[in-house]
Amino acid sequence: MADILEKAYNFKEDKIVKRMGMYSYFQPISSAQDTEVALNGKKYIMAGSNNYLGLANDPEMKKAAIEAVEKFGTGSAGSRFLNGNTAAAEELEQKIAAFKGKEAGLIFSAGYQMNLGVISCLLKKGDAAIVDKLDHASILDGVKLSEGEMLRFKHNDMADLERILAKIEPGKGKLIIVDGVFSMEGDICNLPEVIKLAKKYGARLIVDDAHASGVLGKTGRGTCEHFNVAPGDVDLVVGTCSKTFASVGGFAAGDERVINYIRHFARSQIFSAAPPPAAVASISKALDLIWTDMSRKEKLWQNSARLKEGFKKLGFDIGESQTPITPVMVGTMENCFKMWRATFDAGIFTTPVIPPAVPPNKCLIRVTLMATHTDEQIDKILKVFGEAGRALGLIK
C-alpha cells in the first residue's frame, strides 16, 4: 500500500544544499524590512525586497496600522462574506478603484488568493485562458483551479499570442491574462498590442499590476498609465498589496457588475478570513502617500538607473529589464548559488532564482532596490558583485 507521506520522508535535497552552505531560503530576518536588515546578529544591505518605495518601515504607515489596531483590534474574526466586512475595507476598495480608473474594487487577504478566486470564478467549462509563459504562479494556479483550458504563449511574443487566439473556436469564451511587469525578468508586457489582439478576437483581458502599481506611469497607477491606454481597454486590473503598498492582501478593479459577481463567487474570498484592520489601514495610507508624493517613485528610478549602469560597466548581463527589477544573469544553478553565497557573506541580501521560476541554465540573481537606498549602499552592492563576479569568472 502506498504511503501518501512517503514523498515527504524521502525529501532530502534541502539537507544536501544546507550541508554545502548554499541554502538561501527561509532566512530569519529579525528587523523591519528596510535598506538594512538584521539576520543572525549581522547587518545586511537588503537588495532583494519588493518594498519598492520603502514604505514598509515608514513612520506614517506604522502609525496608521497602530491606530487601526487600537480602534478595531488585531483580527477580522471571519470572512467578509459573513461577519468580517468593515467600512474601512469598503472605503479602501473605492480608493483602489479610483487609483486604477475603474468603477469598483475588491480586496482579498493575499495576492495569491486574489488570482485564485478571480480567475477560477470567471473561467468555466469550455472557456480558454491564454497566458504568457512567464506569468506568475498564482495566475497559472488560478487557471488550474478553474474548469477552463490553459493555453500558453511565448513570453511577450505577440505573433504567438495571435496564433493561439486564431485557433480557438469562435464560440469559446476567451480570457487573456498577463503580468504588467514580469517579476523575475523586470520587463513589461506589450499591453497596447495585447489590447489590439483581445479586441480583434473578442477576448477579455486581465492585467496583473503586482509589480507595476506605484512604480509604472506618471503618477504610479501602473501599466495602463505607463502606456497611456484607457483603463476601459482592460477588463480587470488586479494585483497584490505586498509590494509598493507595503502590507499584505490582493485587489481587483473593474466594472461594478463584474466586481460584484466576483465578490459573490470567488471561493478564496468567501471561505477565507478578511484582511486584518492593520493591513487595511496601511494599504490605504500607502495609496495616500503614493498619490501625494511622487518623489519616492522618482528616487526609486534614480537608484535603479545607478545600479543598472554600474552592473553594465562591470560587464554583467542584466537582460531586458525595463523596471527597477534587475536580473543579474549567472547561467547555471551552481554559479547561481555560488554567486549568492559570495555576496551574502559580504553582507548583501539578494534573491537567487532557479528553475522552475526560470528556464534551465538561465538562473539569475534578482536585485531590487528601494527608493530609500543611499548612493553609498548602491556602490557597496556593485563593489561586492564585481568582486564575486570576477572570482567566479562571470566578468573580467
RAMO-V28036 format. One record per backbone hydrogen bond with DSSP energy under -1.0 kcal/mol. NH is the residue of the N-H (numbers start at 1). CO is the residue of the C=O. Records with the same first field share a line. If there is no record, write none. Layout:
NH: CO / CO
//
This chain:
6: 3
9: 5
10: 6
16: 12
17: 13
18: 14
19: 15
20: 16
21: 18
22: 17
29: 27
30: 38
34: 32
37: 44
39: 42
42: 39
44: 37
45: 347
46: 35
47: 349
52: 50
54: 51
58: 55
62: 58
63: 59
64: 60
65: 61
66: 62
67: 63
68: 64
69: 65
70: 66
71: 67
72: 68
73: 69
84: 79
90: 86
91: 87
92: 88
93: 89
94: 90
95: 91
96: 92
97: 93
98: 94
99: 95
100: 96
102: 97
104: 254
106: 252
108: 250
114: 110
115: 111
116: 112
117: 113
118: 114
119: 115
120: 116
121: 117
122: 118
123: 119
127: 124
128: 173
129: 149
130: 175
131: 151
132: 177
133: 153
135: 132
139: 136
140: 136
141: 137
142: 138
143: 139
144: 140
145: 141
149: 127
151: 129
153: 131
157: 154
161: 157
162: 158
163: 159
164: 160
165: 161
166: 162
172: 169
175: 128
176: 204
177: 130
178: 206
180: 208
182: 187
186: 182
189: 180
191: 189
194: 190
195: 191
196: 192
197: 193
198: 194
199: 195
200: 196
201: 197
203: 198
204: 174
206: 176
207: 236
208: 178
209: 238
213: 209
214: 220
215: 212
216: 212
220: 217
222: 216
226: 222
227: 223
229: 224
233: 230
234: 231
236: 205
237: 253
238: 207
239: 251
241: 249
246: 243
247: 241
250: 108
251: 239
252: 106
253: 237
254: 104
259: 255
260: 256
261: 257
262: 258
263: 259
264: 260
265: 261
266: 262
269: 266
270: 266
271: 267
272: 269
274: 78
280: 276
281: 277
282: 278
283: 279
284: 280
285: 281
286: 282
287: 283
288: 284
289: 285
290: 286
291: 287
292: 288
293: 289
298: 294
299: 295
300: 296
301: 297
302: 298
303: 299
304: 300
305: 301
306: 302
307: 303
308: 304
309: 305
310: 306
311: 307
312: 308
313: 309
314: 310
316: 311
321: 318
322: 186
326: 367
328: 365
329: 317
330: 363
331: 363
336: 332
337: 333
338: 334
339: 335
340: 336
341: 337
342: 338
343: 339
344: 340
345: 341
347: 344
348: 343
349: 45
351: 366
353: 364
357: 354
362: 359
363: 331
364: 353
365: 328
366: 351
367: 326
368: 47
371: 52
373: 370
378: 374
379: 375
380: 376
381: 377
382: 378
383: 379
384: 380
385: 381
386: 382
387: 383
388: 384
389: 385
390: 386
391: 387
392: 388
394: 389
395: 389
//
